[in-house]
């Protein structure tokens, strides 16, 4: 039996894709410093680039982790979360509206990223499972600060430079900063590939990060008949999924 939901979530139409490898979650003001994947002339990943560091953070010598905090930028002044998607796929996004949202604002006091292996719209079971998970079912990963009130969720291989044509770092920062004024969720597209990132509005502050996962009795994948046949509601609708939850733990952050 699913645990009762700890908070109310609204599922958005936004999804974030990974072509293999983890997602990055960080403040919008920090994202211009993210370098993503950098390759040499033989297209080998350079070990010192941000994406290589992200992979090393979740795939250590001793273990494969669900997620890890990672510093980046000049002197690693920024901290983001790297969350492993476990292969190519898309993460769904749900928001927990803040009290201000009820009065007409767009900010969120929390958000949830969900990865399942099911075709879109075929079963709501993974959404119910992730949203209703208890605190005891999740691992504490630490805290991420969103001082700007805007969160970027993107495939970690994508560098900020790839989201547009920028003449200078200042132009890059200004252009990405302008996304803060657009109504969320705002997609980030790279070289014609849509949905590799998004910008969310959140209440400025510090957010506690927890990760969870569920190995369902049905496994990860639907049969061809289930994927393309008539849709039905089943009491045995128990599919595998994984998620990461961001919950605001303090008031407005400075800086």
TAJO-V653717 format. One record per pair of residues at least 24 apart in sequence whose ideal C-beta (glycine too) atoms are under 6 Angstrom apart, sorted by sequence separation. I is the first residue (numbers start at 0). GAP is how many residues later the second one is. If there is no record, write none. Layout:
# TAJO-V653717
i=I gap=GAP
i=I gap=GAP
This chain:
# TAJO-V653717
i=57 gap=24
i=90 gap=24
i=215 gap=24
i=56 gap=25
i=162 gap=25
i=214 gap=25
i=57 gap=26
i=88 gap=26
i=213 gap=27
i=53 gap=28
i=161 gap=28
i=212 gap=29
i=84 gap=30
i=149 gap=30
i=211 gap=31
i=21 gap=32
i=157 gap=32
i=210 gap=33
i=153 gap=34
i=209 gap=35
i=21 gap=36
i=208 gap=37
i=33 gap=38
i=157 gap=38
i=206 gap=39
i=207 gap=39
i=32 gap=40
i=154 gap=41
i=206 gap=41
i=207 gap=41
i=153 gap=43
i=204 gap=43
i=205 gap=43
i=205 gap=44
i=32 gap=45
i=152 gap=45
i=202 gap=45
i=204 gap=45
i=204 gap=46
i=151 gap=47
i=204 gap=47
i=205 gap=47
i=29 gap=48
i=203 gap=48
i=204 gap=48
i=149 gap=49
i=150 gap=49
i=203 gap=49
i=150 gap=51
i=148 gap=53
i=25 gap=54
i=24 gap=55
i=148 gap=55
i=23 gap=56
i=24 gap=56
i=145 gap=56
i=146 gap=57
i=23 gap=58
i=21 gap=60
i=22 gap=60
i=21 gap=61
i=144 gap=61
i=21 gap=62
i=80 gap=63
i=142 gap=63
i=143 gap=63
i=142 gap=65
i=143 gap=65
i=17 gap=67
i=19 gap=68
i=140 gap=68
i=18 gap=69
i=139 gap=70
i=140 gap=70
i=137 gap=72
i=138 gap=72
i=16 gap=73
i=68 gap=73
i=66 gap=74
i=81 gap=74
i=137 gap=74
i=14 gap=75
i=15 gap=75
i=136 gap=75
i=14 gap=77
i=13 gap=79
i=132 gap=79
i=11 gap=81
i=10 gap=83
i=8 gap=85
i=9 gap=85
i=128 gap=85
i=8 gap=87
i=6 gap=89
i=106 gap=94
i=107 gap=94
i=108 gap=94
i=105 gap=95
i=106 gap=96
i=53 gap=102
i=8 gap=103
i=116 gap=103
i=116 gap=104
i=117 gap=104
i=50 gap=105
i=97 gap=105
i=50 gap=106
i=146 gap=106
i=118 gap=108
i=144 gap=108
i=146 gap=108
i=124 gap=112
i=128 gap=112
i=125 gap=113
i=129 gap=113
i=122 gap=114
i=124 gap=114
i=125 gap=115
i=26 gap=119
i=28 gap=119
i=27 gap=120
i=36 gap=120
i=26 gap=121
i=30 gap=121
i=35 gap=121
i=117 gap=121
i=8 gap=122
i=27 gap=122
i=35 gap=122
i=35 gap=123
i=27 gap=124
i=34 gap=124
i=115 gap=125
i=1 gap=126
i=4 gap=126
i=25 gap=126
i=33 gap=126
i=4 gap=127
i=114 gap=127
i=24 gap=128
i=31 gap=128
i=80 gap=128
i=2 gap=129
i=30 gap=129
i=113 gap=129
i=1 gap=130
i=23 gap=130
i=2 gap=131
i=111 gap=131
i=112 gap=131
i=23 gap=132
i=111 gap=133
i=21 gap=134
i=110 gap=135
i=20 gap=136
i=109 gap=136
i=15 gap=137
i=17 gap=137
i=109 gap=137
i=109 gap=138
i=108 gap=139
i=31 gap=140
i=31 gap=141
i=31 gap=144
i=66 gap=144
i=65 gap=145
i=27 gap=152
i=82 gap=161
i=13 gap=171
i=27 gap=171
i=11 gap=173
i=66 gap=177
i=16 gap=178
i=16 gap=179
i=14 gap=180
i=15 gap=182
i=13 gap=184
